[in-house]
Amino acid sequence: MKVVTYNIQWGKGLDEKVDLDRIARTIADCDVIALQEVERHWRNMPHTDQVARLNELLPKHWSVFGIAVDVGVRKPLANGHADNTRRQYGNLVMTRWPISSTRTFPLPNVPVHGHIMDQSMVIEAVVEHPTRPFRVYSTHLNYVSRRQRIGQCEKLVQIVRDAPVEGGPAAGLGVDPEVFGADWMALSRDEIPTIPLPAILLGDFNMHVGSPEYDVLAGPIDPCYGRLIETGLFADALTVAGMPEEEGWTHPGEDRYGKKRIDHIFVTPDLVGNVRRGWIDYDADGSDHLPVFVEMDLD
C-alpha cells in the first residue's frame, strides 16, 4: 500500500501555474492520498471546484472532503435569487477502497494579532481495506503559533485515541437485528460503520521534527532509550523507514529555520511493523510543498 500526503497549494506550482493534472500525475499510483489546501469555488479560475476535478482525474479512488473554511457569497444572482454557492477550502482524502464513514473535527485556535488566521481541522476517513480496515486522519495545523499547534496536537491525540471507544457517526450496540433497516435511521446492520484500531495521521503540521508539538504526537526523546514508540501516541513513518530525524525537508522555508520537514505521515504503534519504505519527492514541482510517500504492507 502506497500512502502520500501533499499540501498542493490549490495546484499552484513553482512555476506559478495552477495545474491539477500535474498533481494527479504525481500521486496517481497511490492507494491512500491526503491533500491539503484544496478549494471549491474559492477563487475565479478554471476547475474552480477542485474536489470535482480531482475526482475526474482519479476516477478509481473513493474520496471525502473535509471543509476547514466555509464562507458564503454575499451578492444575489443577476435574477435576484439567492446565490447559495459556498466558497470552501480544506483537506481531501482519496483511497483505492470504499470509505465507510467520515467526520470532520475542528481543532482549537484563536486569532493572532497581525496575521490572517483560518480554522484548523482534521478529517477522519474509515477505509474498508479488504483484509485490514484502518482510519485515515488528514490535517493542516496553525502556521503561526507554536502554542496553538501544541494544543492542536494534544487534541489530535485525543481524537484518534478515543474514537474506537466513542464509536463512529452511527452506532447500534445491542440493537435487535430486526430493528436495523426499519428504524428511523434506515441503516442495515452491515452499514453501521466500525472504528478500527489502526490509524494513519498525516498532513501539513507546520512543525519541525523534534519540536515541542512534534513531541506531543511522537513522544519526547528519552536520554537513555531515545524516542520510544508508546501506546496512545504515534510513530513517524519516515523515521521508522530509516530516515534520520535531522534529515529531509518538505518546504523551502521563509524564516531563519530555512528548509524544513513540516509535512509528516504518522502511524499508530500497531502499524509500525508494516512500514517498508518512506521518501520525499524532491522533484515534484506542483506546489510550494513536497509530497511525502510511505509504502506499507497490510496483513
C-alpha positions in Angstrom: 0.0 0.0 0.0 1.4 3.4 -1.0 0.4 6.4 1.0 1.1 10.1 0.3 0.5 13.4 1.9 0.7 16.6 -0.2 -0.1 20.2 0.5 -1.0 21.2 -3.1 -1.4 24.9 -2.5 -4.6 24.8 -4.7 -2.4 23.4 -7.5 -0.1 26.4 -7.8 3.3 25.1 -8.7 6.8 26.5 -8.5 6.3 28.0 -12.0 3.3 30.0 -10.7 0.9 27.9 -12.9 -2.2 26.2 -11.4 -2.2 22.7 -12.8 -4.2 19.9 -11.0 -3.3 17.5 -13.8 0.3 17.7 -12.7 -0.7 17.0 -9.1 -2.7 14.0 -10.2 0.2 12.5 -12.2 2.4 12.8 -9.1 0.0 10.8 -6.9 -1.9 8.6 -9.3 -0.4 5.3 -8.2 -1.0 5.9 -4.5 -3.6 3.9 -2.6 -4.2 6.5 0.1 -4.0 10.2 -0.7 -4.2 13.1 1.7 -4.3 16.5 0.1 -4.3 19.9 1.9 -5.3 23.3 0.6 -7.9 22.0 -1.8 -10.5 24.6 -2.9 -14.1 24.7 -4.0 -15.3 27.9 -5.7 -12.7 29.8 -3.6 -11.3 31.9 -6.5 -12.2 32.6 -10.1 -10.2 30.2 -12.2 -10.7 27.1 -14.4 -11.8 24.0 -12.5 -12.8 26.2 -9.5 -14.4 23.1 -7.9 -11.1 21.3 -7.3 -12.7 18.4 -5.5 -14.8 17.6 -8.6 -11.8 18.0 -10.8 -9.5 15.7 -8.8 -12.3 13.1 -8.7 -12.4 13.3 -12.5 -8.6 12.9 -12.8 -8.5 10.0 -10.3 -11.8 8.2 -11.1 -10.9 4.9 -9.4 -10.4 6.5 -6.0 -13.1 7.0 -3.4 -13.0 10.4 -1.8 -14.2 12.6 1.1 -13.7 16.3 1.6 -13.2 17.9 4.9 -14.1 21.6 5.0 -11.8 23.9 7.1 -13.2 27.3 5.9 -16.7 27.8 4.5 -17.9 31.3 3.6 -20.9 32.4 1.6 -21.3 34.6 -1.5 -23.0 37.8 -0.3 -24.3 39.1 -3.6 -27.5 37.7 -5.2 -27.6 36.3 -8.7 -28.5 38.5 -11.6 -32.1 37.5 -11.4 -32.3 38.4 -7.7 -32.3 34.9 -6.4 -30.0 33.9 -3.6 -26.6 32.6 -4.6 -26.0 29.5 -2.4 -22.5 28.8 -3.8 -20.2 28.2 -0.9 -16.5 29.2 -1.0 -14.6 26.4 0.7 -11.2 25.0 1.2 -9.9 22.1 3.2 -8.5 18.6 3.1 -9.3 15.9 0.6 -8.8 12.2 1.3 -8.8 9.7 -1.5 -8.4 5.9 -1.3 -8.5 2.8 -3.5 -11.0 1.2 -1.2 -14.5 2.4 -0.1 -14.7 4.9 2.8 -17.4 3.7 5.1 -17.7 6.8 7.2 -16.2 10.2 7.7 -16.2 13.0 10.2 -14.6 16.4 10.5 -13.3 17.7 13.8 -12.4 21.4 14.4 -9.1 21.9 16.2 -8.6 24.7 18.8 -7.4 28.0 17.6 -7.7 31.7 18.3 -6.9 34.8 16.2 -3.3 36.2 16.3 -2.9 40.0 16.0 -1.3 41.0 12.7 -1.8 37.6 10.9 -4.6 36.2 8.8 -5.8 33.1 10.5 -8.0 30.2 9.4 -9.7 27.3 11.1 -7.6 24.2 11.6 -9.4 20.8 11.4 -8.8 17.1 10.9 -10.9 14.8 8.7 -11.4 11.2 9.6 -12.0 8.6 6.9 -12.6 4.9 7.8 -11.1 2.9 4.9 -12.6 -0.6 4.2 -9.4 -2.3 3.3 -10.3 -5.9 2.4 -8.0 -7.6 5.0 -7.3 -4.8 7.5 -9.6 -1.8 7.8 -7.9 1.3 9.1 -8.6 5.0 9.8 -7.0 8.0 8.0 -6.8 11.4 9.6 -5.6 14.3 7.4 -4.9 17.7 9.0 -3.4 21.1 8.4 -2.2 22.9 11.6 -1.8 26.5 12.5 1.2 28.1 10.7 1.9 30.9 13.2 1.6 29.9 16.8 3.6 27.1 18.4 1.4 27.3 21.5 -1.7 26.7 19.4 -0.1 23.9 17.5 0.7 22.2 20.8 -2.9 22.4 21.8 -4.0 21.1 18.4 -1.6 18.1 18.6 -3.0 17.3 22.1 -6.5 17.3 20.5 -5.4 15.1 17.7 -4.0 12.5 20.2 -7.3 12.6 22.0 -9.5 12.3 18.8 -7.5 9.3 17.4 -7.2 7.6 20.8 -10.8 7.9 21.8 -12.6 7.2 18.5 -12.7 3.4 18.8 -14.3 3.7 22.3 -16.7 6.5 21.4 -17.8 4.8 18.2 -18.4 6.3 14.7 -21.1 8.6 13.4 -23.7 5.9 14.0 -23.8 3.0 16.4 -26.0 0.0 17.0 -24.6 -1.6 20.1 -27.1 -4.3 21.5 -29.8 -3.4 19.0 -32.2 -6.1 18.0 -31.3 -7.3 14.5 -34.9 -6.8 13.3 -34.7 -3.1 14.0 -31.9 -2.4 11.5 -33.2 -1.1 8.3 -36.6 -0.4 9.7 -35.9 2.3 12.3 -35.7 6.0 11.6 -32.0 5.8 10.6 -32.8 3.0 8.0 -29.3 1.5 8.1 -28.8 -2.2 7.7 -26.7 -4.0 10.3 -23.7 -4.2 7.9 -23.9 -0.4 7.1 -23.2 0.6 10.7 -19.6 1.9 10.4 -16.9 0.4 12.6 -14.0 2.3 14.0 -10.9 0.1 13.6 -7.9 0.5 15.9 -5.1 1.1 13.3 -4.8 4.7 12.2 -2.6 6.9 9.9 -2.3 10.6 10.8 -0.9 12.8 8.1 -0.8 16.2 6.7 0.9 19.6 6.9 1.7 20.1 10.6 3.8 23.3 10.2 6.2 21.8 12.8 9.8 20.7 12.7 10.8 17.2 13.7 11.8 17.3 17.4 9.8 20.5 18.2 7.6 20.5 21.3 4.5 20.0 19.3 6.1 17.1 17.5 6.9 15.5 20.9 3.2 15.7 21.8 2.5 13.3 18.9 5.6 11.1 18.9 6.7 11.4 22.5 9.9 13.1 23.8 13.4 11.7 23.4 14.4 9.6 26.4 18.0 10.4 27.4 18.8 6.6 27.7 16.5 4.9 25.1 15.9 7.6 22.5 12.4 8.3 21.0 10.2 5.5 22.2 7.1 4.2 20.4 4.4 4.4 23.1 0.8 3.1 23.0 -1.6 6.1 22.6 0.9 8.1 20.6 2.3 7.9 17.0 5.5 6.9 15.2 6.9 9.0 12.3 6.7 6.7 9.3 9.8 8.3 7.6 11.9 7.7 10.7 10.6 4.1 11.0 11.6 3.6 7.4 15.1 4.7 8.2 15.3 8.5 7.6 17.2 10.2 10.4 15.1 12.8 12.2 17.5 15.6 11.3 17.3 14.9 7.6 14.8 15.8 4.9 12.7 18.9 4.0 9.3 19.4 2.5 9.1 23.2 2.4 11.7 25.7 1.3 11.1 28.0 4.3 10.9 31.7 4.5 12.3 32.2 8.0 15.5 31.7 10.0 14.9 27.9 10.0 15.3 27.7 6.2 14.3 24.4 4.6 12.3 22.3 6.9 10.4 19.0 7.2 6.9 20.1 8.2 4.7 17.6 6.3 4.5 14.2 8.0 3.0 10.7 8.0 2.4 9.2 11.4 1.2 5.7 12.2 -0.2 4.1 15.4 2.1 1.6 17.0 0.2 -1.4 15.6 1.2 -0.3 12.1 4.9 0.3 12.8 5.8 -3.2 11.7 4.0 -2.7 8.4 6.1 0.3 7.2 8.6 -0.7 4.5 9.8 2.4 2.8 9.5 6.2 3.0 10.7 9.1 1.0 10.2 12.8 0.0 9.8 13.6 -3.7 12.3 16.4 -4.3 11.5 16.6 -8.0 7.8 17.4 -7.5 7.1 21.0 -8.7 3.3 21.2 -8.4 3.2 23.2 -5.1 5.3 25.1 -2.7 5.4 21.9 -0.6 6.9 18.5 -1.5 4.9 15.2 -1.2 5.8 12.6 1.4 5.4 8.9 0.5 5.3 5.8 2.6 4.9 2.2 1.5 3.3 -0.3 3.8 2.3 -4.0 3.8 -1.1 -4.8 5.3 -1.9 -8.3 6.6 
